[in-house]
């Protein structure tokens, strides 16, 4: 389950920000996760609660914004929406697609006290 490792890395980033900016507690974490990132959201939420126990983010809310997947179709020379990797172009059926959005995971915002 790579979601546990993702949450551990997420906590390291949060703790570094807490030390750098001097806040005592995080109340809400806003994450942007692309629908092509290969992250199971339910597992991520569960792991986040486990990893953040007795930390600066203990009992914080995890708010996830899902970023739609998009790829550049080389034959069509246009950007197309995709729901999963290795999906053919919805216009021409080509598999020559380059992902341009939806594979990221980043902290968008922290609410702190």
Helices and strands as residue ranges (DSSP letters): H 2-21, E 26-34, H 41-51, E 61-67, E 69-73, E 78-82, E 97-101, E 105-112
